[in-house]
Amino acid sequence: GQARMDLGQHTTTFYMIDTLVGEHQVFMDEITNHGWAVGVQTYTVVPAPPTDVAFTTPVRKLIAGTTSAYDGAADPMLPIQLRDRYGNNSSSTNTVRIQVQSQTSTLLPSVGEASPDNIQPYFPIGSPNYIELAFAPGATLKSFYFRDVSAGTHTLRAFDPFLVLSSTRQMVMITPNVAAKFVIVHP
């Protein structure tokens, strides 16, 4: 943009909006070359308060009954992030509670925050059940493991029970595990 100064002025004021978190610089230069030095001002943009909840990974592809990814993904965890209305990572000064629920009718979708192989911290999250993830003040990210025994595409929903933050969905594809038995079906 441009800010103009009339003849005889030595200062001017302008306003700008920047929504990208980080340290930036704005440069002021003359339109007609008079040999003046370029003015530089550094400024910092901080995130706005959180307004959204977002999964930060693409569709997860897991093996039935495990948290192991069959597509080579190194980390099977599903991270959820708090974001401001501009898409920047954001945090709150209060504890934020987000609920995660499976939108499928299977009986064994479950999540856990501890170990991927320890079955004790896993809780069923098929509707109407859910697990609550608590973001401590200042936290922007919370992760969990997911597993299901039913092959197919499952939808996870992360939502704020108080409807302050917008909700989000994540697809998880479950592929069959190794064969456990053979069944012969006669017509």
C-alpha positions as CSV (number, residue, x, y, z in Angstrom):
1,G,0.0,0.0,0.0
2,Q,0.9,3.6,-0.1
3,A,0.9,6.4,2.5
4,R,1.3,9.9,1.3
5,M,2.8,13.0,2.9
6,D,2.0,16.5,1.8
7,L,4.7,19.0,1.2
8,G,6.0,20.3,4.6
9,Q,5.0,17.2,6.5
10,H,7.6,15.2,8.4
11,T,5.4,12.4,9.7
12,T,2.3,10.4,8.7
13,T,0.1,7.7,10.1
14,F,-1.2,4.6,8.5
15,Y,-2.9,1.4,9.7
16,M,-2.4,-2.1,8.6
17,I,-3.8,-5.5,9.4
18,D,-1.6,-8.7,9.5
19,T,-3.1,-12.0,10.5
20,L,0.0,-14.2,10.2
21,V,1.6,-15.0,13.6
22,G,5.3,-14.1,13.8
23,E,7.8,-11.3,13.5
24,H,7.5,-9.3,10.4
25,Q,8.9,-6.1,8.9
26,V,7.3,-3.3,7.0
27,F,9.4,-1.1,4.7
28,M,8.9,2.5,3.9
29,D,10.5,3.9,0.7
30,E,10.1,6.9,-1.4
31,I,8.2,6.8,-4.7
32,T,10.4,9.3,-6.4
33,N,14.1,8.8,-5.8
34,H,15.6,11.5,-3.5
35,G,18.4,9.3,-2.2
36,W,16.7,8.7,1.2
37,A,17.3,5.6,3.2
38,V,14.6,2.9,3.3
39,G,12.7,2.9,6.6
40,V,12.2,-0.4,8.3
41,Q,10.0,-1.2,11.2
42,T,9.8,-4.7,12.9
43,Y,6.5,-5.8,14.4
44,T,5.1,-8.9,16.0
45,V,1.8,-10.5,15.5
46,V,0.4,-12.8,18.3
47,P,-2.4,-15.2,17.8
48,A,-6.0,-14.2,18.6
49,P,-7.9,-16.3,21.1
50,P,-8.9,-19.8,19.9
51,T,-12.0,-20.1,17.8
52,D,-11.5,-23.5,16.1
53,V,-10.4,-27.0,16.8
54,A,-8.5,-28.8,14.0
55,F,-7.0,-32.2,13.3
56,T,-3.5,-31.5,11.9
57,T,-2.9,-34.7,10.0
58,P,-4.4,-36.2,6.8
59,V,-6.6,-39.3,6.8
60,R,-5.1,-42.0,9.1
61,K,-4.8,-45.6,7.7
62,L,-4.6,-48.1,10.6
63,I,-4.7,-51.9,10.9
64,A,-7.8,-53.3,12.7
65,G,-7.3,-53.8,16.4
66,T,-4.1,-51.8,16.5
67,T,-2.8,-48.2,16.4
68,S,-0.3,-49.3,13.7
69,A,-0.4,-47.4,10.4
70,Y,-0.3,-49.5,7.3
71,D,0.6,-46.6,5.0
72,G,4.1,-46.0,6.5
73,A,3.1,-43.1,8.7
74,A,5.8,-42.9,11.4
75,D,3.5,-41.6,14.2
76,P,0.0,-43.1,14.5
77,M,-1.1,-40.4,17.0
78,L,-3.9,-38.1,16.0
79,P,-3.1,-34.5,17.0
80,I,-5.8,-31.9,17.7
81,Q,-4.8,-28.2,17.6
82,L,-6.5,-25.0,18.9
83,R,-6.5,-22.3,16.2
84,D,-7.6,-18.7,16.0
85,R,-9.9,-17.5,13.3
86,Y,-7.0,-16.9,10.9
87,G,-5.6,-20.5,11.2
88,N,-2.8,-19.7,13.6
89,N,-1.9,-22.0,16.5
90,S,-3.6,-20.5,19.5
91,S,-3.9,-21.1,23.2
92,S,-6.2,-20.1,26.0
93,T,-5.5,-18.7,29.5
94,N,-8.1,-21.2,30.8
95,T,-8.3,-25.0,30.5
96,V,-10.1,-25.9,27.2
97,R,-11.9,-29.3,27.2
98,I,-12.5,-30.9,23.8
99,Q,-14.5,-34.1,23.4
100,V,-13.7,-36.8,20.8
101,Q,-16.3,-39.2,19.6
102,S,-16.5,-41.8,16.8
103,Q,-19.4,-41.3,14.4
104,T,-19.6,-45.0,13.5
105,S,-21.8,-47.6,15.0
106,T,-19.1,-50.1,15.9
107,L,-18.8,-51.1,19.5
108,L,-15.1,-50.9,19.9
109,P,-13.7,-47.6,18.7
110,S,-11.5,-46.4,21.4
111,V,-8.9,-43.8,22.2
112,G,-6.0,-43.4,24.6
113,E,-3.4,-40.8,25.5
114,A,-0.8,-43.2,26.9
115,S,0.9,-46.1,25.1
116,P,-0.3,-47.3,21.6
117,D,-0.2,-51.0,22.7
118,N,-1.4,-50.8,26.3
119,I,-5.2,-51.6,26.2
120,Q,-5.8,-50.2,29.7
121,P,-6.0,-46.5,28.8
122,Y,-8.4,-47.0,25.9
123,F,-12.0,-46.0,26.3
124,P,-14.9,-46.6,24.0
125,I,-15.9,-43.5,22.1
126,G,-18.8,-44.8,19.9
127,S,-21.8,-42.5,20.3
128,P,-23.0,-41.6,23.0
129,N,-19.6,-42.1,24.6
130,Y,-16.6,-39.8,24.2
131,I,-13.2,-39.0,25.6
132,E,-12.4,-35.6,26.9
133,L,-9.0,-34.0,26.1
134,A,-8.0,-31.2,28.4
135,F,-5.8,-28.4,27.0
136,A,-3.9,-26.9,29.9
137,P,-3.6,-23.0,29.9
138,G,-1.0,-22.1,27.2
139,A,-1.3,-25.5,25.4
140,T,-2.0,-25.5,21.7
141,L,-1.8,-29.2,20.8
142,K,-3.2,-32.4,22.3
143,S,-2.7,-35.9,20.8
144,F,-4.3,-39.3,21.2
145,Y,-4.2,-42.8,19.8
146,F,-7.2,-44.4,18.0
147,R,-8.1,-47.9,17.2
148,D,-11.1,-49.9,16.0
149,V,-11.7,-53.6,15.2
150,S,-14.1,-52.9,12.4
151,A,-12.6,-52.5,8.9
152,G,-13.9,-49.5,6.9
153,T,-13.8,-45.7,7.0
154,H,-14.6,-44.1,10.3
155,T,-15.2,-40.5,11.2
156,L,-13.9,-39.0,14.4
157,R,-15.5,-35.7,15.6
158,A,-13.7,-33.4,18.0
159,F,-16.0,-30.7,19.5
160,D,-16.3,-28.2,22.3
161,P,-19.2,-29.3,24.5
162,F,-19.9,-25.6,25.2
163,L,-20.0,-24.7,21.5
164,V,-17.5,-21.9,21.9
165,L,-15.0,-23.4,19.4
166,S,-16.0,-24.8,16.1
167,S,-15.8,-28.6,15.7
168,T,-13.8,-30.7,13.3
169,R,-13.8,-34.1,11.8
170,Q,-11.1,-36.6,10.8
171,M,-11.4,-39.7,8.6
172,V,-9.7,-42.9,9.8
173,M,-9.5,-45.9,7.4
174,I,-9.2,-49.3,9.2
175,T,-7.9,-52.1,7.1
176,P,-8.4,-55.8,8.1
177,N,-5.7,-57.4,10.3
178,V,-4.2,-60.8,9.6
179,A,-6.8,-63.6,9.1
180,A,-7.8,-65.2,12.4
181,K,-10.1,-67.9,11.0
182,F,-11.7,-69.2,7.8
183,V,-15.5,-69.4,7.5
184,I,-17.2,-71.6,4.9
185,V,-20.7,-70.4,3.9
186,H,-23.0,-72.8,2.1
187,P,-25.9,-71.4,0.0
